[in-house]
Amino acid sequence: MNFDDLHPEFEVLDWRGQSYFCDFAYITRYVKLVIEIKGFGPHVRDMDRNKYCNELNRETFLSAMGFQVISFAYDDVASRPEICMTLLRMLLSRYQSESSPVSLESVAEREIIRLAYTLARPLRPIDVEIHLNINHRSAVRMLHSLCTKGALSPVTGPEGKYVVKYELQPNAMNRL
């Protein structure tokens, strides 16, 4: 994995439409990660209730916009970088195998399984299209592939003619 897609001081708009700079953003087709490095002073000691509320609302808004937000303490980055690197590797391992790069299709399939778990209902092709920002044909192809691998099973509509949704199978978690 390289960090060609890592953007320092990445500008985003918050829920109020105000500009905010994230410390880092790592953005690929399948990953939207915000990495914050928080100092004790500005993020704890010097923070009043209003700033605290705005900080939490900003992180929640970023999550709603599809970013996963992770934070490291400045003290850990400076004094214990190994813990930060270990945690970051653990997180990024969701998207890449340590021994060799994982195909984009494999990453997408894992993300589809995660989506199915978070929806807690049968998955529809439109859910995948929206979540991965892909076309209908690609979504259906990936869903069929997951059925072939035993992670999902197709569910037909009332007439039994067309597959309209897909249910998670018990072994789907093993594919994550």
N, CA, C and O atoms as a DFTB+ gen file, in Angstrom:
704 C
 N C O
     1  1       0.853      -1.178       0.000
     2  2       0.000       0.000       0.000
     3  2       0.893       1.234       0.000
     4  3       1.881       1.310       0.731
     5  1       0.528       2.180      -0.822
     6  2       1.256       3.439      -0.800
     7  2       0.317       4.536      -0.321
     8  3      -0.871       4.306      -0.093
     9  1       0.862       5.706      -0.178
    10  2       0.047       6.801       0.334
    11  2      -0.136       7.894      -0.718
    12  3      -0.201       9.080      -0.395
    13  1      -0.218       7.471      -1.988
    14  2      -0.480       8.438      -3.055
    15  2      -1.814       9.145      -2.848
    16  3      -1.997      10.282      -3.282
    17  1      -2.739       8.468      -2.184
    18  2      -4.075       9.028      -1.979
    19  2      -4.243       9.686      -0.615
    20  3      -5.365       9.949      -0.181
    21  1      -3.121       9.954       0.064
    22  2      -3.155      10.635       1.363
    23  2      -3.057      12.140       1.126
    24  3      -2.152      12.609       0.436
    25  1      -3.984      12.882       1.698
    26  2      -4.049      14.331       1.490
    27  2      -3.913      15.051       2.833
    28  3      -4.818      14.969       3.664
    29  1      -2.795      15.756       3.061
    30  2      -2.674      16.519       4.310
    31  2      -3.509      17.793       4.238
    32  3      -3.731      18.348       3.162
    33  1      -3.962      18.242       5.393
    34  2      -4.754      19.473       5.485
    35  2      -5.874      19.468       4.436
    36  3      -5.976      20.372       3.607
    37  1      -6.697      18.436       4.497
    38  2      -7.766      18.236       3.524
    39  2      -8.977      19.075       3.915
    40  3      -9.489      18.966       5.029
    41  1      -9.420      19.900       2.999
    42  2     -10.533      20.810       3.291
    43  2     -11.878      20.151       3.006
    44  3     -12.087      19.564       1.944
    45  1     -12.788      20.258       3.976
    46  2     -14.164      19.804       3.817
    47  2     -15.078      20.891       4.375
    48  3     -14.655      21.732       5.169
    49  1     -16.313      20.858       3.953
    50  2     -17.305      21.752       4.550
    51  2     -18.012      20.993       5.652
    52  3     -18.288      19.802       5.511
    53  1     -18.309      21.674       6.754
    54  2     -19.037      21.008       7.833
    55  2     -20.536      21.184       7.623
    56  3     -20.966      21.747       6.616
    57  1     -21.322      20.703       8.568
    58  2     -22.778      20.730       8.433
    59  2     -23.338      22.148       8.359
    60  3     -24.475      22.346       7.930
    61  1     -22.542      23.136       8.774
    62  2     -22.982      24.521       8.709
    63  2     -22.547      25.195       7.416
    64  3     -22.864      26.358       7.169
    65  1     -21.798      24.429       6.577
    66  2     -21.267      24.995       5.342
    67  2     -19.967      25.730       5.548
    68  3     -19.497      26.419       4.643
    69  1     -19.369      25.597       6.732
    70  2     -18.112      26.275       7.027
    71  2     -16.939      25.369       6.688
    72  3     -17.001      24.152       6.858
    73  1     -15.879      25.986       6.207
    74  2     -14.684      25.251       5.821
    75  2     -13.956      24.720       7.051
    76  3     -13.818      25.411       8.060
    77  1     -13.498      23.485       6.943
    78  2     -12.750      22.849       8.024
    79  2     -11.616      22.059       7.385
    80  3     -11.804      21.462       6.325
    81  1     -10.445      22.045       8.008
    82  2      -9.311      21.295       7.494
    83  2      -9.046      20.085       8.373
    84  3      -8.700      20.223       9.546
    85  1      -9.212      18.897       7.801
    86  2      -8.858      17.661       8.487
    87  2      -7.335      17.538       8.436
    88  3      -6.708      17.994       7.480
    89  1      -6.744      16.930       9.450
    90  2      -5.290      16.772       9.430
    91  2      -4.849      15.969       8.207
    92  3      -3.937      16.379       7.488
    93  1      -5.495      14.830       7.972
    94  2      -5.216      14.002       6.801
    95  2      -6.514      13.360       6.322
    96  3      -7.415      13.066       7.108
    97  1      -6.581      13.154       5.022
    98  2      -7.660      12.350       4.450
    99  2      -7.012      11.344       3.514
   100  3      -6.153      11.691       2.703
   101  1      -7.433      10.104       3.637
   102  2      -6.969       9.045       2.739
   103  2      -8.194       8.613       1.943
   104  3      -9.117       8.002       2.483
   105  1      -8.192       8.938       0.647
   106  2      -9.385       8.737      -0.168
   107  2      -9.033       7.924      -1.407
   108  3      -8.200       8.317      -2.224
   109  1      -9.692       6.781      -1.518
   110  2      -9.608       5.968      -2.725
   111  2     -11.037       5.711      -3.177
   112  3     -11.980       6.290      -2.640
   113  1     -11.190       4.848      -4.158
   114  2     -12.534       4.552      -4.649
   115  2     -13.399       3.923      -3.566
   116  3     -14.610       4.141      -3.527
   117  1     -12.770       3.134      -2.676
   118  2     -13.531       2.388      -1.679
   119  2     -13.302       2.860      -0.243
   120  3     -14.009       2.430       0.669
   121  1     -12.334       3.727      -0.038
   122  2     -11.978       4.143       1.323
   123  2     -12.057       5.657       1.420
   124  3     -11.510       6.375       0.583
   125  1     -12.745       6.132       2.451
   126  2     -12.764       7.560       2.777
   127  2     -12.448       7.654       4.268
   128  3     -13.314       7.473       5.124
   129  1     -11.191       7.940       4.543
   130  2     -10.705       7.923       5.919
   131  2     -10.175       9.298       6.292
   132  3      -9.375       9.879       5.558
   133  1     -10.616       9.816       7.427
   134  2     -10.075      11.056       7.980
   135  2      -9.236      10.684       9.189
   136  3      -9.696       9.977      10.085
   137  1      -8.003      11.167       9.206
   138  2      -7.091      10.910      10.320
   139  2      -6.823      12.235      11.013
   140  3      -6.318      13.179      10.406
   141  1      -7.165      12.290      12.281
   142  2      -6.954      13.499      13.078
   143  2      -5.893      13.235      14.137
   144  3      -5.845      12.155      14.726
   145  1      -5.059      14.212      14.369
   146  2      -4.065      14.147      15.442
   147  2      -4.439      15.252      16.414
   148  3      -4.371      16.439      16.094
   149  1      -4.836      14.833      17.613
   150  2      -5.405      15.781      18.568
   151  2      -4.481      16.005      19.757
   152  3      -4.082      15.070      20.450
   153  1      -4.158      17.265      19.966
   154  2      -3.366      17.638      21.127
   155  2      -4.255      17.782      22.351
   156  3      -5.427      18.140      22.239
   157  1      -3.695      17.502      23.511
   158  2      -4.454      17.576      24.757
   159  2      -4.981      18.992      25.005
   160  3      -6.130      19.172      25.408
   161  1      -4.129      19.995      24.761
   162  2      -4.521      21.382      25.031
   163  2      -5.740      21.820      24.253
   164  3      -6.780      22.092      24.853
   165  1      -5.647      21.897      22.928
   166  2      -6.778      22.414      22.162
   167  2      -8.004      21.506      22.138
   168  3      -9.123      21.976      21.932
   169  1      -7.795      20.208      22.347
   170  2      -8.929      19.288      22.230
   171  2      -9.500      18.839      23.573
   172  3     -10.516      18.145      23.611
   173  1      -8.862      19.224      24.665
   174  2      -9.387      18.835      25.978
   175  2      -9.345      20.037      26.921
   176  3     -10.383      20.581      27.299
   177  1      -8.153      20.434      27.288
   178  2      -7.977      21.464      28.311
   179  2      -8.606      22.806      27.914
   180  3      -9.262      23.450      28.732
   181  1      -8.407      23.222      26.670
   182  2      -8.864      24.547      26.236
   183  2     -10.248      24.528      25.585
   184  3     -10.673      25.527      25.005
   185  1     -10.939      23.418      25.677
   186  2     -12.214      23.299      24.974
   187  2     -13.380      23.611      25.923
   188  3     -13.460      23.074      27.028
   189  1     -14.274      24.486      25.469
   190  2     -15.486      24.742      26.248
   191  2     -16.600      23.827      25.729
   192  3     -16.385      23.059      24.791
   193  1     -17.764      23.905      26.327
   194  2     -18.865      23.016      25.949
   195  2     -19.284      23.201      24.490
   196  3     -19.581      22.224      23.801
   197  1     -19.308      24.431      24.024
   198  2     -19.705      24.703      22.646
   199  2     -18.697      24.096      21.662
   200  3     -19.094      23.471      20.679
   201  1     -17.410      24.276      21.920
   202  2     -16.383      23.696      21.047
   203  2     -16.454      22.170      21.073
   204  3     -16.270      21.508      20.052
   205  1     -16.720      21.632      22.247
   206  2     -16.850      20.179      22.384
   207  2     -18.014      19.660      21.540
   208  3     -17.870      18.675      20.815
   209  1     -19.157      20.320      21.634
   210  2     -20.328      19.935      20.831
   211  2     -20.027      20.028      19.341
   212  3     -20.370      19.122      18.582
   213  1     -19.387      21.118      18.916
   214  2     -19.049      21.281      17.507
   215  2     -18.095      20.191      17.030
   216  3     -18.230      19.698      15.910
   217  1     -17.135      19.810      17.866
   218  2     -16.192      18.743      17.515
   219  2     -16.923      17.421      17.288
   220  3     -16.674      16.733      16.298
   221  1     -17.812      17.073      18.191
   222  2     -18.566      15.823      18.038
   223  2     -19.510      15.878      16.837
   224  3     -19.647      14.895      16.109
   225  1     -20.156      17.016      16.630
   226  2     -21.045      17.162      15.478
   227  2     -20.270      17.076      14.165
   228  3     -20.761      16.505      13.191
   229  1     -19.063      17.640      14.136
   230  2     -18.227      17.584      12.936
   231  2     -17.869      16.144      12.608
   232  3     -17.962      15.727      11.454
   233  1     -17.457      15.378      13.620
   234  2     -17.090      13.979      13.391
   235  2     -18.302      13.154      12.948
   236  3     -18.184      12.289      12.080
   237  1     -19.445      13.418      13.535
   238  2     -20.656      12.707      13.139
   239  2     -21.049      13.071      11.715
   240  3     -21.452      12.206      10.937
   241  1     -20.934      14.341      11.375
   242  2     -21.242      14.786      10.014
   243  2     -20.309      14.111       9.005
   244  3     -20.761      13.650       7.957
   245  1     -19.014      14.052       9.315
   246  2     -18.064      13.391       8.417
   247  2     -18.426      11.922       8.237
   248  3     -18.329      11.384       7.135
   249  1     -18.839      11.281       9.316
   250  2     -19.274       9.887       9.226
   251  2     -20.494       9.760       8.324
   252  3     -20.587       8.834       7.518
   253  1     -21.422      10.690       8.464
   254  2     -22.617      10.672       7.628
   255  2     -22.277      10.889       6.155
   256  3     -23.004      10.431       5.273
   257  1     -21.186      11.579       5.893
   258  2     -20.755      11.833       4.520
   259  2     -19.897      10.690       3.970
   260  3     -19.358      10.785       2.867
   261  1     -19.776       9.608       4.751
   262  2     -19.066       8.430       4.264
   263  2     -17.631       8.310       4.708
   264  3     -16.943       7.373       4.304
   265  1     -17.156       9.226       5.527
   266  2     -15.787       9.155       6.027
   267  2     -15.751       8.338       7.309
   268  3     -16.649       8.431       8.146
   269  1     -14.715       7.546       7.451
   270  2     -14.441       6.939       8.745
   271  2     -13.438       7.866       9.413
   272  3     -12.391       8.154       8.832
   273  1     -13.729       8.332      10.601
   274  2     -12.875       9.277      11.313
   275  2     -12.127       8.530      12.408
   276  3     -12.733       7.869      13.252
   277  1     -10.798       8.643      12.382
   278  2     -10.001       8.075      13.458
   279  2      -9.124       9.182      14.018
   280  3      -8.701      10.085      13.297
   281  1      -8.861       9.097      15.302
   282  2      -8.079      10.128      15.976
   283  2      -6.933       9.505      16.743
   284  3      -7.075       8.454      17.368
   285  1      -5.791      10.175      16.683
   286  2      -4.627       9.798      17.470
   287  2      -4.270      10.968      18.376
   288  3      -4.428      12.131      18.004
   289  1      -3.791      10.644      19.560
   290  2      -3.311      11.685      20.470
   291  2      -1.943      12.160      19.982
   292  3      -1.093      11.357      19.598
   293  1      -1.747      13.465      20.003
   294  2      -0.460      14.030      19.594
   295  2       0.673      13.398      20.401
   296  3       1.736      13.102      19.856
   297  1       0.446      13.194      21.699
   298  2       1.480      12.599      22.554
   299  2       1.877      11.204      22.072
   300  3       3.055      10.849      22.118
   301  1       0.910      10.411      21.610
   302  2       1.228       9.088      21.084
   303  2       1.993       9.174      19.772
   304  3       2.934       8.410      19.553
   305  1       1.603      10.090      18.904
   306  2       2.320      10.259      17.631
   307  2       3.769      10.643      17.906
   308  3       4.682      10.148      17.246
   309  1       3.980      11.524      18.879
   310  2       5.335      11.991      19.191
   311  2       6.149      10.983      19.989
   312  3       7.337      10.802      19.722
   313  1       5.524      10.317      20.973
   314  2       6.279       9.476      21.911
   315  2       6.124       7.979      21.685
   316  3       7.024       7.203      22.005
   317  1       4.992       7.576      21.137
   318  2       4.742       6.145      20.933
   319  2       4.188       5.902      19.522
   320  3       3.072       5.407      19.366
   321  1       4.964       6.249      18.514
   322  2       4.445       6.121      17.150
   323  2       4.113       4.678      16.769
   324  3       3.287       4.442      15.888
   325  1       4.754       3.715      17.431
   326  2       4.504       2.311      17.084
   327  2       3.054       1.916      17.346
   328  3       2.491       1.125      16.589
   329  1       2.438       2.449      18.404
   330  2       1.036       2.111      18.672
   331  2       0.136       2.714      17.594
   332  3      -0.826       2.081      17.158
   333  1       0.447       3.926      17.169
   334  2      -0.331       4.569      16.102
   335  2      -0.190       3.790      14.798
   336  3      -1.173       3.566      14.092
   337  1       1.030       3.382      14.482
   338  2       1.262       2.623      13.247
   339  2       0.546       1.276      13.294
   340  3      -0.035       0.843      12.298
   341  1       0.586       0.616      14.448
   342  2      -0.091      -0.681      14.580
   343  2      -1.589      -0.534      14.388
   344  3      -2.196      -1.306      13.646
   345  1      -2.189       0.442      15.042
   346  2      -3.628       0.646      14.920
   347  2      -4.023       1.033      13.492
   348  3      -5.041       0.573      12.975
   349  1      -3.211       1.877      12.867
   350  2      -3.493       2.281      11.495
   351  2      -3.372       1.086      10.544
   352  3      -4.191       0.927       9.639
   353  1      -2.359       0.253      10.749
   354  2      -2.220      -0.962       9.927
   355  2      -3.420      -1.882      10.099
   356  3      -3.921      -2.451       9.130
   357  1      -3.879      -2.026      11.347
   358  2      -5.057      -2.866      11.595
   359  2      -6.257      -2.351      10.820
   360  3      -6.988      -3.127      10.205
   361  1      -6.456      -1.051      10.850
   362  2      -7.581      -0.451      10.149
   363  2      -7.449      -0.635       8.640
   364  3      -8.403      -1.039       7.976
   365  1      -6.279      -0.342       8.104
   366  2      -6.084      -0.429       6.660
   367  2      -6.082      -1.870       6.164
   368  3      -6.297      -2.118       4.978
   369  1      -5.841      -2.814       7.058
   370  2      -5.844      -4.216       6.644
   371  2      -7.229      -4.654       6.179
   372  3      -7.361      -5.661       5.483
   373  1      -8.245      -3.914       6.554
   374  2      -9.586      -4.204       6.031
   375  2      -9.603      -4.083       4.520
   376  3     -10.426      -4.710       3.853
   377  1      -8.705      -3.285       3.981
   378  2      -8.726      -2.980       2.561
   379  2      -7.575      -3.596       1.779
   380  3      -7.553      -3.539       0.550
   381  1      -6.612      -4.189       2.496
   382  2      -5.463      -4.758       1.807
   383  2      -4.870      -5.881       2.623
   384  3      -4.797      -5.796       3.849
   385  1      -4.453      -6.914       1.961
   386  2      -3.755      -8.017       2.609
   387  2      -2.317      -7.590       2.846
   388  3      -1.741      -6.882       2.020
   389  1      -1.731      -8.004       3.952
   390  2      -0.357      -7.624       4.263
   391  2       0.629      -8.239       3.284
   392  3       1.622      -7.607       2.926
   393  1       0.363      -9.482       2.841
   394  2       1.317     -10.165       1.982
   395  2       1.246      -9.692       0.534
   396  3       2.268      -9.643      -0.149
   397  1       0.061      -9.348       0.063
   398  2      -0.066      -8.890      -1.313
   399  2      -1.309      -8.023      -1.441
   400  3      -2.263      -8.164      -0.676
   401  1      -1.282      -7.131      -2.413
   402  2      -2.463      -6.277      -2.588
   403  2      -3.701      -7.108      -2.916
   404  3      -3.624      -8.114      -3.621
   405  1      -4.820      -6.675      -2.402
   406  2      -6.100      -7.334      -2.659
   407  2      -6.720      -6.640      -3.865
   408  3      -6.575      -5.429      -4.031
   409  1      -7.401      -7.397      -4.696
   410  2      -8.032      -6.800      -5.865
   411  2      -9.130      -5.835      -5.437
   412  3      -9.707      -5.965      -4.358
   413  1      -9.403      -4.876      -6.292
   414  2     -10.477      -3.919      -6.003
   415  2     -11.812      -4.634      -5.869
   416  3     -12.657      -4.236      -5.068
   417  1     -12.001      -5.687      -6.652
   418  2     -13.249      -6.438      -6.561
   419  2     -13.391      -7.089      -5.191
   420  3     -14.481      -7.107      -4.619
   421  1     -12.301      -7.618      -4.669
   422  2     -12.329      -8.244      -3.350
   423  2     -12.653      -7.228      -2.262
   424  3     -13.422      -7.513      -1.344
   425  1     -12.067      -6.052      -2.369
   426  2     -12.350      -4.975      -1.414
   427  2     -13.827      -4.591      -1.497
   428  3     -14.487      -4.401      -0.476
   429  1     -14.328      -4.481      -2.710
   430  2     -15.732      -4.114      -2.898
   431  2     -16.650      -5.181      -2.324
   432  3     -17.665      -4.860      -1.707
   433  1     -16.305      -6.442      -2.521
   434  2     -17.136      -7.520      -1.982
   435  2     -17.165      -7.477      -0.462
   436  3     -18.218      -7.678       0.143
   437  1     -16.022      -7.217       0.160
   438  2     -16.005      -7.103       1.628
   439  2     -16.847      -5.924       2.077
   440  3     -17.545      -6.002       3.089
   441  1     -16.785      -4.844       1.336
   442  2     -17.571      -3.663       1.691
   443  2     -19.069      -3.947       1.533
   444  3     -19.879      -3.436       2.306
   445  1     -19.433      -4.740       0.558
   446  2     -20.837      -5.128       0.376
   447  2     -21.306      -5.950       1.575
   448  3     -22.418      -5.752       2.063
   449  1     -20.473      -6.861       2.046
   450  2     -20.836      -7.664       3.220
   451  2     -20.990      -6.763       4.446
   452  3     -21.936      -6.925       5.217
   453  1     -20.075      -5.823       4.630
   454  2     -20.193      -4.878       5.754
   455  2     -21.493      -4.077       5.641
   456  3     -22.190      -3.859       6.632
   457  1     -21.803      -3.647       4.428
   458  2     -23.044      -2.900       4.206
   459  2     -24.244      -3.739       4.611
   460  3     -25.156      -3.245       5.273
   461  1     -24.249      -4.999       4.217
   462  2     -25.370      -5.880       4.560
   463  2     -25.512      -6.012       6.073
   464  3     -26.630      -6.019       6.588
   465  1     -24.408      -6.116       6.781
   466  2     -24.482      -6.200       8.247
   467  2     -25.028      -4.907       8.848
   468  3     -25.816      -4.942       9.793
   469  1     -24.612      -3.774       8.303
   470  2     -25.061      -2.503       8.883
   471  2     -26.522      -2.224       8.560
   472  3     -27.211      -1.571       9.344
   473  1     -27.009      -2.708       7.416
   474  2     -28.414      -2.489       7.069
   475  2     -29.342      -3.373       7.888
   476  3     -30.488      -3.007       8.151
   477  1     -28.844      -4.541       8.292
   478  2     -29.631      -5.486       9.098
   479  2     -30.950      -5.861       8.412
   480  3     -31.976      -6.047       9.067
   481  1     -30.898      -5.964       7.110
   482  2     -32.028      -6.406       6.300
   483  2     -31.458      -6.950       5.004
   484  3     -30.281      -6.731       4.718
   485  1     -32.252      -7.649       4.216
   486  2     -31.730      -8.117       2.929
   487  2     -31.240      -6.946       2.072
   488  3     -31.816      -5.858       2.080
   489  1     -30.193      -7.201       1.359
   490  2     -29.523      -6.196       0.532
   491  2     -30.163      -6.144      -0.851
   492  3     -30.461      -7.183      -1.441
   493  1     -30.372      -4.944      -1.361
   494  2     -30.896      -4.770      -2.711
   495  2     -29.778      -4.238      -3.608
   496  3     -28.861      -3.584      -3.112
   497  1     -29.829      -4.495      -4.889
   498  2     -28.792      -3.952      -5.774
   499  2     -28.658      -2.432      -5.660
   500  3     -27.546      -1.909      -5.732
   501  1     -29.764      -1.718      -5.485
   502  2     -29.696      -0.261      -5.366
   503  2     -28.879       0.170      -4.148
   504  3     -28.215       1.206      -4.183
   505  1     -28.924      -0.619      -3.074
   506  2     -28.123      -0.306      -1.888
   507  2     -26.637      -0.323      -2.235
   508  3     -25.878       0.554      -1.820
   509  1     -26.236      -1.332      -3.000
   510  2     -24.834      -1.470      -3.400
   511  2     -24.449      -0.362      -4.375
   512  3     -23.366       0.213      -4.272
   513  1     -25.335      -0.068      -5.314
   514  2     -25.069       0.997      -6.288
   515  2     -24.777       2.319      -5.580
   516  3     -23.806       3.005      -5.898
   517  1     -25.618       2.659      -4.629
   518  2     -25.465       3.927      -3.909
   519  2     -24.231       3.896      -3.024
   520  3     -23.446       4.845      -3.015
   521  1     -24.058       2.817      -2.287
   522  2     -22.946       2.729      -1.333
   523  2     -21.590       2.777      -2.022
   524  3     -20.678       3.456      -1.549
   525  1     -21.450       2.065      -3.131
   526  2     -20.159       2.009      -3.819
   527  2     -20.064       2.970      -5.000
   528  3     -19.021       3.076      -5.645
   529  1     -21.165       3.668      -5.273
   530  2     -21.199       4.608      -6.394
   531  2     -20.825       3.901      -7.701
   532  3     -19.950       4.349      -8.442
   533  1     -21.505       2.796      -7.960
   534  2     -21.262       2.015      -9.170
   535  2     -22.581       1.830      -9.917
   536  3     -23.649       2.131      -9.384
   537  1     -22.502       1.334     -11.152
   538  2     -23.723       1.140     -11.936
   539  2     -24.421      -0.165     -11.546
   540  3     -23.867      -1.002     -10.834
   541  1     -25.643      -0.308     -12.031
   542  2     -26.489      -1.453     -11.670
   543  2     -25.852      -2.775     -12.091
   544  3     -25.847      -3.735     -11.320
   545  1     -25.326      -2.827     -13.287
   546  2     -24.734      -4.059     -13.794
   547  2     -23.567      -4.524     -12.922
   548  3     -23.450      -5.711     -12.620
   549  1     -22.709      -3.593     -12.520
   550  2     -21.561      -3.934     -11.665
   551  2     -22.041      -4.419     -10.297
   552  3     -21.496      -5.374      -9.744
   553  1     -23.056      -3.760      -9.761
   554  2     -23.595      -4.160      -8.455
   555  2     -24.144      -5.583      -8.515
   556  3     -23.863      -6.395      -7.633
   557  1     -24.911      -5.882      -9.534
   558  2     -25.500      -7.221      -9.675
   559  2     -24.402      -8.264      -9.879
   560  3     -24.478      -9.359      -9.321
   561  1     -23.384      -7.932     -10.673
   562  2     -22.275      -8.867     -10.893
   563  2     -21.579      -9.212      -9.577
   564  3     -21.265     -10.376      -9.325
   565  1     -21.337      -8.202      -8.739
   566  2     -20.683      -8.441      -7.445
   567  2     -21.583      -9.234      -6.508
   568  3     -21.108     -10.104      -5.778
   569  1     -22.867      -8.942      -6.522
   570  2     -23.800      -9.690      -5.685
   571  2     -23.869     -11.154      -6.116
   572  3     -23.909     -12.050      -5.272
   573  1     -23.882     -11.396      -7.419
   574  2     -23.867     -12.778      -7.932
   575  2     -22.585     -13.489      -7.510
   576  3     -22.612     -14.658      -7.124
   577  1     -21.473     -12.781      -7.585
   578  2     -20.191     -13.366      -7.188
   579  2     -20.219     -13.772      -5.713
   580  3     -19.724     -14.839      -5.347
   581  1     -20.797     -12.922      -4.876
   582  2     -20.904     -13.252      -3.449
   583  2     -21.859     -14.422      -3.216
   584  3     -21.683     -15.182      -2.264
   585  1     -22.858     -14.571      -4.067
   586  2     -23.751     -15.747      -3.972
   587  2     -22.977     -17.008      -4.326
   588  3     -23.092     -18.024      -3.640
   589  1     -22.194     -16.948      -5.387
   590  2     -21.385     -18.090      -5.816
   591  2     -20.413     -18.513      -4.716
   592  3     -20.130     -19.699      -4.548
   593  1     -19.910     -17.537      -3.975
   594  2     -18.949     -17.808      -2.896
   595  2     -19.639     -18.197      -1.591
   596  3     -18.970     -18.509      -0.606
   597  1     -20.964     -18.182      -1.577
   598  2     -21.715     -18.621      -0.410
   599  2     -21.914     -17.572       0.670
   600  3     -22.407     -17.894       1.751
   601  1     -21.543     -16.316       0.402
   602  2     -21.698     -15.255       1.400
   603  2     -23.129     -14.701       1.403
   604  3     -23.618     -14.237       2.434
   605  1     -23.788     -14.754       0.256
   606  2     -25.158     -14.254       0.125
   607  2     -26.007     -15.326      -0.547
   608  3     -25.490     -16.228      -1.206
   609  1     -27.305     -15.211      -0.369
   610  2     -28.213     -16.066      -1.143
   611  2     -29.277     -15.173      -1.769
   612  3     -29.760     -14.236      -1.133
   613  1     -29.640     -15.463      -3.013
   614  2     -30.630     -14.630      -3.702
   615  2     -32.038     -14.877      -3.179
   616  3     -32.378     -15.988      -2.773
   617  1     -32.846     -13.831      -3.196
   618  2     -34.255     -13.918      -2.806
   619  2     -35.065     -13.380      -3.981
   620  3     -34.838     -12.261      -4.442
   621  1     -35.999     -14.177      -4.455
   622  2     -36.811     -13.749      -5.597
   623  2     -38.031     -12.962      -5.136
   624  3     -38.434     -13.008      -3.974
   625  1     -38.596     -12.246      -6.086
   626  2     -39.787     -11.458      -5.815
   627  2     -41.020     -12.334      -5.706
   628  3     -40.911     -13.560      -5.744
   629  1     -42.196     -11.724      -5.570
   630  2     -43.441     -12.460      -5.340
   631  2     -43.746     -13.510      -6.410
   632  3     -44.294     -14.566      -6.093
   633  1     -43.406     -13.240      -7.655
   634  2     -43.701     -14.192      -8.728
   635  2     -42.619     -15.255      -8.864
   636  3     -42.779     -16.205      -9.631
   637  1     -41.525     -15.107      -8.131
   638  2     -40.445     -16.069      -8.182
   639  2     -39.609     -16.007      -9.442
   640  3     -38.813     -16.908      -9.705
   641  1     -39.780     -14.953     -10.224
   642  2     -39.082     -14.819     -11.498
   643  2     -37.726     -14.139     -11.364
   644  3     -36.728     -14.621     -11.900
   645  1     -37.692     -13.027     -10.655
   646  2     -36.498     -12.193     -10.607
   647  2     -35.932     -12.125      -9.192
   648  3     -36.668     -12.114      -8.205
   649  1     -34.609     -12.080      -9.124
   650  2     -33.948     -11.867      -7.840
   651  2     -34.086     -10.384      -7.515
   652  3     -33.709      -9.529      -8.316
   653  1     -34.625     -10.087      -6.346
   654  2     -34.850      -8.688      -5.966
   655  2     -34.003      -8.255      -4.777
   656  3     -33.811      -7.063      -4.538
   657  1     -33.497      -9.245      -4.030
   658  2     -32.654      -8.904      -2.884
   659  2     -31.779     -10.100      -2.531
   660  3     -31.927     -11.192      -3.079
   661  1     -30.868      -9.858      -1.603
   662  2     -29.894     -10.881      -1.229
   663  2     -29.771     -10.915       0.290
   664  3     -29.710      -9.875       0.946
   665  1     -29.736     -12.129       0.835
   666  2     -29.613     -12.297       2.287
   667  2     -28.218     -12.796       2.639
   668  3     -27.617     -13.595       1.920
   669  1     -27.723     -12.299       3.768
   670  2     -26.437     -12.771       4.287
   671  2     -26.534     -14.224       4.709
   672  3     -27.556     -14.663       5.236
   673  1     -25.489     -14.945       4.481
   674  2     -25.385     -16.321       4.948
   675  2     -24.488     -16.351       6.183
   676  3     -23.662     -15.457       6.368
   677  1     -24.642     -17.366       7.027
   678  2     -23.862     -17.412       8.277
   679  2     -22.347     -17.306       8.080
   680  3     -21.655     -16.780       8.951
   681  1     -21.825     -17.791       6.964
   682  2     -20.380     -17.751       6.757
   683  2     -19.886     -16.434       6.146
   684  3     -18.694     -16.308       5.864
   685  1     -20.755     -15.468       5.939
   686  2     -20.356     -14.204       5.301
   687  2     -19.294     -13.476       6.097
   688  3     -18.406     -12.849       5.520
   689  1     -19.375     -13.552       7.431
   690  2     -18.397     -12.878       8.283
   691  2     -16.979     -13.378       8.012
   692  3     -16.017     -12.629       8.180
   693  1     -16.843     -14.629       7.597
   694  2     -15.514     -15.202       7.315
   695  2     -14.845     -14.527       6.132
   696  3     -13.628     -14.626       5.979
   697  1     -15.598     -13.852       5.304
   698  2     -15.028     -13.201       4.111
   699  2     -14.487     -11.821       4.415
   700  3     -13.848     -11.210       3.559
   701  1     -14.728     -11.315       5.616
   702  2     -14.257      -9.961       5.963
   703  2     -12.790      -9.911       6.250
   704  3     -12.257      -8.844       6.554
